[in-house]
Amino acid sequence: MELREYKSTDCEQMAQLFYNTVHSINVKDYTEEQLNAWATGSVDLQEWNHSFLNHKTVVAVEDDEVVGFGDIDQSGCLARLYVHINYQGMGITLKNYVMEKKTSSGFSDKSSGGNE
């Protein structure tokens, strides 16, 4: 598995991973209505790409498939952190890697919760 910087070509896979993760992992904690409001299946890819490019964004890739991603905004807050259902609990350590990148990039030292 490779942990690397975000590329614009990752955006579509990341949007699909976001939707699938919300609707599979979070199904035990939220109603279908809440899940559909959170992850509609239709994101503005141009807006997401812009956001990822302006954040410190890290992507976990296995066999050319995005299996996780996380990003830190300019204030140092964890914006998103999603891991494919088949890779949860396998030690990707994506959050730690994102936080290391935040520190090495000079982002502030704030953090917030997220989907691990």
N, CA, C and O atoms as a MOPAC input file, in Angstrom:
PM7 MOZYME 1SCF
protein

 N      0.84000 1    -1.17100 1     0.00000 1
 C      0.00000 1     0.00000 1     0.00000 1
 C      0.88700 1     1.23700 1     0.00000 1
 O      1.92500 1     1.28000 1     0.66000 1
 N      0.45800 1     2.22700 1    -0.74700 1
 C      1.21100 1     3.47200 1    -0.86200 1
 C      0.41200 1     4.61200 1    -0.24200 1
 O     -0.78300 1     4.75000 1    -0.50600 1
 N      1.06400 1     5.42700 1     0.57800 1
 C      0.49000 1     6.67500 1     1.07100 1
 C      1.19300 1     7.79100 1     0.32000 1
 O      2.42000 1     7.88200 1     0.33400 1
 N      0.40900 1     8.64000 1    -0.33700 1
 C      1.00800 1     9.68200 1    -1.16500 1
 C      0.14300 1    10.93400 1    -1.16700 1
 O     -0.97100 1    10.95100 1    -0.64500 1
 N      0.69200 1    11.97600 1    -1.76900 1
 C     -0.02800 1    13.23200 1    -1.92700 1
 C     -1.19600 1    13.04200 1    -2.90600 1
 O     -1.15900 1    12.17800 1    -3.78300 1
 N     -2.21300 1    13.85900 1    -2.73300 1
 C     -3.39100 1    13.85400 1    -3.59800 1
 C     -3.04400 1    14.29300 1    -5.01600 1
 O     -2.20600 1    15.17100 1    -5.22100 1
 N     -3.70500 1    13.66600 1    -5.99200 1
 C     -3.66100 1    14.07100 1    -7.39700 1
 C     -5.09800 1    14.30900 1    -7.84400 1
 O     -6.00900 1    13.61400 1    -7.39200 1
 N     -5.30900 1    15.27000 1    -8.71700 1
 C     -6.66000 1    15.58000 1    -9.19500 1
 C     -7.35400 1    14.36300 1    -9.78900 1
 O     -8.58000 1    14.26300 1    -9.73900 1
 N     -6.59500 1    13.45000 1   -10.34300 1
 C     -7.18700 1    12.24900 1   -10.93800 1
 C     -7.76600 1    11.30000 1    -9.88600 1
 O     -8.46700 1    10.35100 1   -10.23600 1
 N     -7.48200 1    11.54400 1    -8.59800 1
 C     -8.02200 1    10.72300 1    -7.50800 1
 C     -9.44600 1    11.11300 1    -7.12300 1
 O    -10.15000 1    10.32500 1    -6.49200 1
 N     -9.86900 1    12.29300 1    -7.48800 1
 C    -11.08400 1    12.88300 1    -6.93400 1
 C    -12.33100 1    12.01800 1    -7.12400 1
 O    -13.10700 1    11.84300 1    -6.18500 1
 N    -12.52700 1    11.48700 1    -8.30400 1
 C    -13.72600 1    10.68700 1    -8.55600 1
 C    -13.75700 1     9.43100 1    -7.68100 1
 O    -14.79700 1     9.09400 1    -7.11500 1
 N    -12.63000 1     8.74400 1    -7.57100 1
 C    -12.56600 1     7.55700 1    -6.70200 1
 C    -12.80400 1     7.93500 1    -5.24000 1
 O    -13.43700 1     7.18400 1    -4.49800 1
 N    -12.30000 1     9.08700 1    -4.83200 1
 C    -12.47200 1     9.53300 1    -3.45000 1
 C    -13.93500 1     9.85700 1    -3.15400 1
 O    -14.42800 1     9.57200 1    -2.06200 1
 N    -14.62000 1    10.44600 1    -4.11600 1
 C    -16.04600 1    10.74000 1    -3.93500 1
 C    -16.83900 1     9.44400 1    -3.79100 1
 O    -17.74600 1     9.36000 1    -2.96300 1
 N    -16.50500 1     8.44400 1    -4.58500 1
 C    -17.18300 1     7.15200 1    -4.49600 1
 C    -16.86300 1     6.45800 1    -3.17700 1
 O    -17.74300 1     5.86400 1    -2.55500 1
 N    -15.60300 1     6.53200 1    -2.75100 1
 C    -15.19700 1     5.95400 1    -1.47000 1
 C    -15.94400 1     6.62700 1    -0.32000 1
 O    -16.40300 1     5.94800 1     0.59800 1
 N    -16.07000 1     7.94000 1    -0.36000 1
 C    -16.81700 1     8.68700 1     0.65300 1
 C    -18.24400 1     8.16000 1     0.75300 1
 O    -18.71800 1     7.83400 1     1.84100 1
 N    -18.92600 1     8.08000 1    -0.38900 1
 C    -20.31600 1     7.61100 1    -0.39900 1
 C    -20.41300 1     6.18300 1     0.14700 1
 O    -21.22900 1     5.90300 1     1.02400 1
 N    -19.58600 1     5.29600 1    -0.37200 1
 C    -19.63100 1     3.88900 1     0.04700 1
 C    -19.31200 1     3.72300 1     1.52600 1
 O    -19.94400 1     2.91700 1     2.20900 1
 N    -18.34700 1     4.46900 1     2.02400 1
 C    -17.97100 1     4.36300 1     3.43400 1
 C    -19.09700 1     4.83500 1     4.33700 1
 O    -19.44500 1     4.15900 1     5.30500 1
 N    -19.66300 1     5.97900 1     4.02800 1
 C    -20.77400 1     6.49400 1     4.84400 1
 C    -21.92300 1     5.50100 1     4.86300 1
 O    -22.49900 1     5.23900 1     5.91800 1
 N    -22.26300 1     4.94200 1     3.69900 1
 C    -23.42900 1     4.06100 1     3.59300 1
 C    -23.15600 1     2.62000 1     4.03100 1
 O    -24.09100 1     1.82500 1     4.12100 1
 N    -21.90500 1     2.26900 1     4.30400 1
 C    -21.63500 1     0.91900 1     4.81100 1
 C    -21.18300 1     0.94600 1     6.27100 1
 O    -21.71000 1     0.19300 1     7.09100 1
 N    -20.24300 1     1.77800 1     6.59700 1
 C    -19.70000 1     1.83300 1     7.95700 1
 C    -20.66700 1     2.50100 1     8.92500 1
 O    -20.84600 1     2.02800 1    10.04700 1
 N    -21.28200 1     3.57900 1     8.50900 1
 C    -22.10500 1     4.37900 1     9.41800 1
 C    -23.55900 1     3.93800 1     9.48700 1
 O    -24.35700 1     4.56000 1    10.18700 1
 N    -23.91400 1     2.88300 1     8.77700 1
 C    -25.29800 1     2.41800 1     8.73100 1
 C    -25.80500 1     1.97800 1    10.10500 1
 O    -27.00700 1     2.03800 1    10.36500 1
 N    -24.91600 1     1.54400 1    10.97300 1
 C    -25.34300 1     1.08200 1    12.29600 1
 C    -25.66500 1     2.23400 1    13.24600 1
 O    -26.32600 1     2.02800 1    14.26300 1
 N    -25.20600 1     3.43900 1    12.92500 1
 C    -25.37100 1     4.57500 1    13.82600 1
 C    -26.34500 1     5.64600 1    13.33700 1
 O    -26.72300 1     6.53200 1    14.10400 1
 N    -26.75100 1     5.57500 1    12.08200 1
 C    -27.59100 1     6.61800 1    11.50300 1
 C    -28.74600 1     6.00300 1    10.72400 1
 O    -28.66100 1     4.87000 1    10.25300 1
 N    -29.81700 1     6.76400 1    10.59800 1
 C    -30.95500 1     6.31600 1     9.79500 1
 C    -30.60800 1     6.47000 1     8.31400 1
 O    -29.66700 1     7.17900 1     7.95500 1
 N    -31.37000 1     5.80500 1     7.47300 1
 C    -31.15500 1     5.92400 1     6.02900 1
 C    -31.31200 1     7.37500 1     5.57900 1
 O    -30.56900 1     7.85100 1     4.72100 1
 N    -32.27600 1     8.06400 1     6.16000 1
 C    -32.49700 1     9.47600 1     5.82300 1
 C    -31.25500 1    10.31600 1     6.16800 1
 O    -30.84200 1    11.17000 1     5.38400 1
 N    -30.67100 1    10.06800 1     7.33400 1
 C    -29.46900 1    10.80300 1     7.73600 1
 C    -28.29000 1    10.47900 1     6.81600 1
 O    -27.54000 1    11.37300 1     6.42400 1
 N    -28.12800 1     9.20400 1     6.47500 1
 C    -27.04100 1     8.80000 1     5.57800 1
 C    -27.18300 1     9.46100 1     4.21400 1
 O    -26.20300 1     9.93000 1     3.63500 1
 N    -28.41600 1     9.49400 1     3.70400 1
 C    -28.66000 1    10.10200 1     2.39800 1
 C    -28.42700 1    11.60600 1     2.40900 1
 O    -28.01900 1    12.17800 1     1.39800 1
 N    -28.68400 1    12.25200 1     3.54700 1
 C    -28.42000 1    13.68600 1     3.66200 1
 C    -26.91100 1    13.95100 1     3.72800 1
 O    -26.42000 1    14.93200 1     3.16900 1
 N    -26.19100 1    13.07400 1     4.41000 1
 C    -24.74800 1    13.21100 1     4.59100 1
 C    -24.00200 1    12.92000 1     3.29300 1
 O    -23.11600 1    13.67400 1     2.89300 1
 N    -24.36600 1    11.82800 1     2.64600 1
 C    -23.68800 1    11.39400 1     1.42400 1
 C    -24.74700 1    11.08000 1     0.38000 1
 O    -25.31800 1     9.99000 1     0.36200 1
 N    -24.99700 1    12.04500 1    -0.48000 1
 C    -26.07200 1    11.92500 1    -1.46800 1
 C    -25.69000 1    11.07500 1    -2.66900 1
 O    -26.56500 1    10.60200 1    -3.39400 1
 N    -24.40200 1    10.87700 1    -2.88900 1
 C    -23.94800 1    10.16700 1    -4.08100 1
 C    -23.64000 1    11.11700 1    -5.21600 1
 O    -23.21800 1    10.70100 1    -6.29500 1
 N    -23.85400 1    12.39500 1    -4.96500 1
 C    -23.59000 1    13.40400 1    -5.98300 1
 C    -22.82500 1    14.55700 1    -5.34400 1
 O    -23.41400 1    15.41100 1    -4.68100 1
 N    -21.51200 1    14.57700 1    -5.54500 1
 C    -20.70700 1    15.68200 1    -5.04000 1
 C    -20.21800 1    16.50800 1    -6.22200 1
 O    -20.10000 1    16.00300 1    -7.33900 1
 N    -19.94000 1    17.75200 1    -5.97200 1
 C    -19.37400 1    18.63000 1    -6.98900 1
 C    -17.87900 1    18.31400 1    -7.07000 1
 O    -17.09300 1    18.77800 1    -6.24300 1
 N    -17.49900 1    17.53000 1    -8.06300 1
 C    -16.10900 1    17.08300 1    -8.17700 1
 C    -15.14600 1    18.25000 1    -8.34200 1
 O    -14.02400 1    18.20400 1    -7.83800 1
 N    -15.57000 1    19.28500 1    -9.03600 1
 C    -14.70800 1    20.45500 1    -9.21300 1
 C    -14.46200 1    21.13900 1    -7.86500 1
 O    -13.34000 1    21.54800 1    -7.56600 1
 N    -15.50700 1    21.25900 1    -7.06400 1
 C    -15.37800 1    21.86000 1    -5.73300 1
 C    -14.51000 1    20.98800 1    -4.82000 1
 O    -13.64300 1    21.49300 1    -4.10800 1
 N    -14.75400 1    19.67300 1    -4.85100 1
 C    -13.94600 1    18.76400 1    -4.03300 1
 C    -12.47900 1    18.83000 1    -4.44600 1
 O    -11.59900 1    18.90600 1    -3.58900 1
 N    -12.20800 1    18.80100 1    -5.73600 1
 C    -10.83500 1    18.87000 1    -6.22700 1
 C    -10.15900 1    20.14500 1    -5.72400 1
 O     -9.03100 1    20.10300 1    -5.23200 1
 N    -10.84600 1    21.26200 1    -5.84600 1
 C    -10.30600 1    22.54100 1    -5.38100 1
 C     -9.99000 1    22.46800 1    -3.88900 1
 O     -8.93400 1    22.92300 1    -3.45100 1
 N    -10.89600 1    21.90300 1    -3.12300 1
 C    -10.70900 1    21.76100 1    -1.67900 1
 C     -9.49300 1    20.88500 1    -1.37200 1
 O     -8.65500 1    21.25500 1    -0.55000 1
 N     -9.39500 1    19.74000 1    -2.02000 1
 C     -8.26700 1    18.83600 1    -1.77600 1
 C     -6.93400 1    19.47700 1    -2.15900 1
 O     -5.92800 1    19.27900 1    -1.47800 1
 N     -6.92900 1    20.24100 1    -3.24700 1
 C     -5.69900 1    20.90300 1    -3.67800 1
 C     -5.27800 1    22.00100 1    -2.71000 1
 O     -4.08500 1    22.26900 1    -2.56100 1
 N     -6.23900 1    22.63800 1    -2.05200 1
 C     -5.94300 1    23.71100 1    -1.10800 1
 C     -5.69600 1    23.21400 1     0.31100 1
 O     -5.27300 1    23.98200 1     1.17400 1
 N     -5.95400 1    21.95400 1     0.54900 1
 C     -5.69100 1    21.33400 1     1.84300 1
 C     -4.44800 1    20.46800 1     1.71800 1
 O     -3.94100 1    20.24300 1     0.61900 1
 N     -3.97000 1    19.99400 1     2.83900 1
 C     -2.91600 1    18.97700 1     2.83700 1
 C     -3.65300 1    17.64800 1     2.76500 1
 O     -4.23500 1    17.20700 1     3.75600 1
 N     -3.63400 1    17.01100 1     1.60700 1
 C     -4.43500 1    15.81500 1     1.36300 1
 C     -3.53300 1    14.61900 1     1.08000 1
 O     -2.62000 1    14.68400 1     0.25600 1
 N     -3.81300 1    13.53400 1     1.78100 1
 C     -3.05200 1    12.29800 1     1.64000 1
 C     -4.00500 1    11.19000 1     1.19900 1
 O     -5.14100 1    11.10500 1     1.66700 1
 N     -3.52500 1    10.34800 1     0.29500 1
 C     -4.33400 1     9.27500 1    -0.27100 1
 C     -3.62100 1     7.93800 1    -0.04600 1
 O     -2.41300 1     7.82800 1    -0.26000 1
 N     -4.37700 1     6.92700 1     0.38500 1
 C     -3.86400 1     5.56100 1     0.50000 1
 C     -4.31600 1     4.80600 1    -0.74400 1
 O     -5.50300 1     4.78200 1    -1.06700 1
 N     -3.36300 1     4.18800 1    -1.44000 1
 C     -3.65000 1     3.51100 1    -2.70600 1
 C     -3.13800 1     2.07500 1    -2.64400 1
 O     -2.02600 1     1.81600 1    -2.18400 1
 N     -3.96500 1     1.15400 1    -3.11300 1
 C     -3.60000 1    -0.26000 1    -3.21900 1
 C     -4.00100 1    -0.73400 1    -4.60900 1
 O     -5.17800 1    -0.67900 1    -4.96500 1
 N     -3.03900 1    -1.20000 1    -5.39600 1
 C     -3.31300 1    -1.67500 1    -6.76100 1
 C     -4.10300 1    -0.64900 1    -7.56700 1
 O     -5.09900 1    -0.99400 1    -8.20300 1
 N     -3.67300 1     0.59000 1    -7.54600 1
 C     -4.28100 1     1.70600 1    -8.28600 1
 C     -5.68900 1     2.06500 1    -7.82300 1
 O     -6.38500 1     2.81500 1    -8.50700 1
 N     -6.11600 1     1.55000 1    -6.68500 1
 C     -7.43100 1     1.87700 1    -6.12900 1
 C     -7.24400 1     2.70900 1    -4.86700 1
 O     -6.46000 1     2.35400 1    -3.98700 1
 N     -7.97900 1     3.82700 1    -4.78600 1
 C     -7.95800 1     4.64300 1    -3.57800 1
 C     -8.71200 1     3.88200 1    -2.49300 1
 O     -9.89600 1     3.58200 1    -2.64500 1
 N     -8.01900 1     3.57000 1    -1.39400 1
 C     -8.63800 1     2.81900 1    -0.30100 1
 C     -8.76600 1     3.66100 1     0.96800 1
 O     -9.27000 1     3.18800 1     1.98600 1
 N     -8.31200 1     4.89400 1     0.89900 1
 C     -8.46000 1     5.80000 1     2.03000 1
 C     -7.93900 1     7.17200 1     1.67400 1
 O     -7.12300 1     7.32800 1     0.76500 1
 N     -8.42500 1     8.17400 1     2.40500 1
 C     -7.91100 1     9.52500 1     2.22100 1
 C     -8.22500 1    10.36500 1     3.44400 1
 O     -9.15100 1    10.08500 1     4.20500 1
 N     -7.42600 1    11.39700 1     3.60400 1
 C     -7.64700 1    12.35100 1     4.67600 1
 C     -7.08000 1    13.69100 1     4.27200 1
 O     -6.11300 1    13.76400 1     3.51400 1
 N     -7.68800 1    14.76200 1     4.78600 1
 C     -7.16800 1    16.08800 1     4.48100 1
 C     -7.29200 1    17.01900 1     5.67500 1
 O     -8.20900 1    16.91600 1     6.48900 1
 N     -6.32700 1    17.93400 1     5.74400 1
 C     -6.23400 1    18.94100 1     6.79500 1
 C     -6.41100 1    20.30000 1     6.12800 1
 O     -5.75500 1    20.59500 1     5.13000 1
 N     -7.30500 1    21.13300 1     6.68400 1
 C     -7.49700 1    22.45700 1     6.09400 1
 C     -6.39800 1    23.41600 1     6.55300 1
 O     -5.53700 1    23.05000 1     7.35300 1
 N     -6.43800 1    24.65300 1     6.03300 1
 C     -5.38900 1    25.63300 1     6.31600 1
 C     -5.28200 1    25.99600 1     7.79400 1
 O     -4.22300 1    26.43200 1     8.24700 1
 N     -6.36500 1    25.82300 1     8.55100 1
 C     -6.31800 1    26.13800 1     9.98300 1
 C     -5.76300 1    24.96800 1    10.80000 1
 O     -5.56600 1    25.08800 1    12.00900 1
 N     -5.51000 1    23.83600 1    10.13100 1
 C     -4.96100 1    22.67200 1    10.81100 1
 C     -6.00100 1    21.68100 1    11.28400 1
 O     -5.66600 1    20.71100 1    11.96300 1
 N     -7.26700 1    21.90900 1    10.93500 1
 C     -8.34100 1    20.99400 1    11.34500 1
 C     -8.46900 1    19.83700 1    10.36200 1
 O     -8.38700 1    20.02200 1     9.14800 1
 N     -8.66900 1    18.65300 1    10.90100 1
 C     -8.92300 1    17.48000 1    10.07800 1
 C    -10.28000 1    17.65900 1     9.41600 1
 O    -11.30300 1    17.71600 1    10.10000 1
 N    -10.29700 1    17.74700 1     8.10200 1
 C    -11.53600 1    17.99600 1     7.36800 1
 C    -12.27400 1    16.69700 1     7.05400 1
 O    -13.47300 1    16.58400 1     7.30500 1
 N    -11.55900 1    15.72500 1     6.50900 1
 C    -12.15700 1    14.44300 1     6.12100 1
 C    -11.15200 1    13.34000 1     6.37600 1
 O     -9.94300 1    13.53400 1     6.25600 1
 N    -11.68500 1    12.16400 1     6.73600 1
 C    -10.85000 1    10.97400 1     6.90200 1
 C    -11.73800 1     9.76300 1     6.66400 1
 O    -12.60200 1     9.45200 1     7.48400 1
 N    -11.53200 1     9.08600 1     5.55300 1
 C    -12.36400 1     7.94700 1     5.17400 1
 C    -11.48000 1     6.79700 1     4.71100 1
 O    -10.50700 1     6.99400 1     3.98300 1
 N    -11.83800 1     5.59200 1     5.14700 1
 C    -11.10300 1     4.38400 1     4.77900 1
 C    -12.10900 1     3.35300 1     4.27200 1
 O    -13.16400 1     3.15100 1     4.87200 1
 N    -11.77200 1     2.71200 1     3.17400 1
 C    -12.60200 1     1.67500 1     2.55900 1
 C    -12.96600 1     0.61800 1     3.60000 1
 O    -12.15000 1     0.27900 1     4.45700 1
 N    -14.18000 1     0.10400 1     3.52500 1
 C    -14.66800 1    -0.88000 1     4.49800 1
 C    -13.74300 1    -2.08800 1     4.61300 1
 O    -13.56900 1    -2.62100 1     5.70800 1
 N    -13.15000 1    -2.52900 1     3.51200 1
 C    -12.28000 1    -3.70500 1     3.54100 1
 C    -10.89300 1    -3.42300 1     4.11500 1
 O    -10.10600 1    -4.34800 1     4.31500 1
 N    -10.58900 1    -2.15500 1     4.38100 1
 C     -9.27800 1    -1.78100 1     4.90600 1
 C     -9.35400 1    -1.18800 1     6.30600 1
 O     -8.33500 1    -0.76900 1     6.85500 1
 N    -10.54300 1    -1.14700 1     6.88700 1
 C    -10.69400 1    -0.60500 1     8.23700 1
 C    -10.05600 1    -1.55900 1     9.23600 1
 O    -10.22800 1    -2.77500 1     9.14800 1
 N     -9.32100 1    -0.99800 1    10.18500 1
 C     -8.69900 1    -1.79800 1    11.23200 1
 C     -7.46900 1    -2.57300 1    10.79200 1
 O     -6.99400 1    -3.44000 1    11.52400 1
 N     -6.94600 1    -2.27500 1     9.60800 1
 C     -5.79400 1    -3.01600 1     9.08600 1
 C     -4.47700 1    -2.27400 1     9.27400 1
 O     -3.44200 1    -2.71000 1     8.77000 1
 N     -4.50900 1    -1.16700 1     9.98900 1
 C     -3.26700 1    -0.46300 1    10.28200 1
 C     -2.77600 1     0.45800 1     9.19200 1
 O     -1.57000 1     0.67200 1     9.07000 1
 N     -3.67100 1     1.01000 1     8.39800 1
 C     -3.25800 1     1.96700 1     7.37400 1
 C     -2.57700 1     3.17000 1     8.02500 1
 O     -1.68500 1     3.77500 1     7.43100 1
 N     -2.98700 1     3.51200 1     9.22300 1
 C     -2.47300 1     4.65900 1     9.98400 1
 C     -2.55800 1     5.96400 1     9.20700 1
 O     -1.68400 1     6.82500 1     9.31600 1
 N     -3.60200 1     6.09800 1     8.43600 1
 C     -3.78600 1     7.27900 1     7.60500 1
 C     -3.86000 1     8.55200 1     8.43800 1
 O     -3.27200 1     9.56800 1     8.06700 1
 N     -4.57200 1     8.51000 1     9.55600 1
 C     -4.69600 1     9.71800 1    10.38200 1
 C     -3.32400 1    10.17700 1    10.86900 1
 O     -3.02200 1    11.36900 1    10.82200 1
 N     -2.49300 1     9.24900 1    11.33600 1
 C     -1.15300 1     9.62000 1    11.80400 1
 C     -0.33100 1    10.23900 1    10.68700 1
 O      0.37700 1    11.22200 1    10.90500 1
 N     -0.42000 1     9.67100 1     9.49600 1
 C      0.33700 1    10.18100 1     8.35700 1
 C     -0.13000 1    11.58000 1     7.98500 1
 O      0.68800 1    12.46000 1     7.71800 1
 N     -1.44500 1    11.78800 1     7.96700 1
 C     -1.99500 1    13.10800 1     7.65200 1
 C     -1.50500 1    14.12400 1     8.68100 1
 O     -1.09300 1    15.22700 1     8.32100 1
 N     -1.54900 1    13.75700 1     9.94900 1
 C     -1.12400 1    14.67500 1    11.00000 1
 C      0.37700 1    14.97900 1    10.89800 1
 O      0.78900 1    16.11000 1    11.15800 1
 N      1.18700 1    14.00700 1    10.52800 1
 C      2.61700 1    14.24500 1    10.32200 1
 C      2.83500 1    15.22800 1     9.18100 1
 O      3.66800 1    16.12800 1     9.28300 1
 N      2.09300 1    15.05700 1     8.10000 1
 C      2.21200 1    15.95100 1     6.94900 1
 C      1.79700 1    17.36200 1     7.33200 1
 O      2.38700 1    18.33900 1     6.87200 1
 N      0.77800 1    17.46300 1     8.17700 1
 C      0.31100 1    18.76800 1     8.63800 1
 C      1.44600 1    19.48500 1     9.35500 1
 O      1.72200 1    20.65200 1     9.07700 1
 N      2.09000 1    18.80500 1    10.25700 1
 C      3.16000 1    19.39800 1    11.05200 1
 C      4.34800 1    19.78400 1    10.17600 1
 O      4.90600 1    20.87100 1    10.32600 1
 N      4.73200 1    18.90100 1     9.26800 1
 C      5.89000 1    19.17400 1     8.41700 1
 C      5.61200 1    20.25000 1     7.37800 1
 O      6.54600 1    20.79100 1     6.78700 1
 N      4.33600 1    20.57000 1     7.14700 1
 C      3.97400 1    21.58400 1     6.16100 1
 C      3.74000 1    22.94800 1     6.78900 1
 O      3.42700 1    23.91000 1     6.08800 1
 N      3.89000 1    23.03900 1     8.10300 1
 C      3.71700 1    24.31900 1     8.76000 1
 C      2.28100 1    24.69300 1     9.05500 1
 O      2.00300 1    25.85500 1     9.35200 1
 N      1.35900 1    23.74500 1     8.98300 1
 C     -0.02400 1    24.01400 1     9.33800 1
 C     -0.10200 1    24.17000 1    10.84700 1
 O      0.74900 1    23.65600 1    11.57300 1
 N     -1.12100 1    24.87800 1    11.32400 1
 C     -1.25600 1    25.07000 1    12.76700 1
 C     -1.54600 1    23.74600 1    13.45400 1
 O     -1.80100 1    22.74100 1    12.79100 1
 N     -1.50900 1    23.74200 1    14.76800 1
 C     -1.62100 1    22.50400 1    15.53400 1
 C     -3.01100 1    22.29900 1    16.10900 1
 O     -3.14200 1    21.96200 1    17.28600 1
 N     -4.03800 1    22.49100 1    15.31900 1
 C     -5.40900 1    22.20900 1    15.73700 1
 C     -5.80300 1    20.88000 1    15.12200 1
 O     -5.23200 1    20.46200 1    14.11400 1
 N     -6.75900 1    20.22900 1    15.71600 1
 C     -7.30400 1    19.01500 1    15.10400 1
 C     -8.74600 1    18.88400 1    15.51000 1
 O     -9.18200 1    19.47500 1    16.49800 1
 N     -9.48300 1    18.11100 1    14.75000 1
 C    -10.88800 1    17.87300 1    15.06200 1
 C    -11.19100 1    16.41900 1    14.81400 1
 O    -10.36300 1    15.68400 1    14.27600 1
 N    -12.37200 1    16.00400 1    15.20600 1
 C    -12.77600 1    14.62400 1    14.99000 1
 C    -12.97800 1    14.34100 1    13.52600 1
 O    -13.00300 1    15.25100 1    12.69700 1
 N    -13.12100 1    13.08300 1    13.21600 1
 C    -13.35900 1    12.68500 1    11.84200 1
 C    -13.71200 1    11.22800 1    11.78400 1
 O    -13.71200 1    10.54500 1    12.80800 1
 N    -14.00900 1    10.74700 1    10.61900 1
 C    -14.34500 1     9.34500 1    10.41100 1
 C    -13.04900 1     8.57700 1    10.25000 1
 O    -12.35400 1     8.73700 1     9.24700 1
 N    -12.71900 1     7.76100 1    11.20900 1
 C    -11.47700 1     6.98700 1    11.13300 1
 C    -11.80200 1     5.64000 1    10.61600 1
 O    -10.90900 1     4.80500 1    10.46500 1

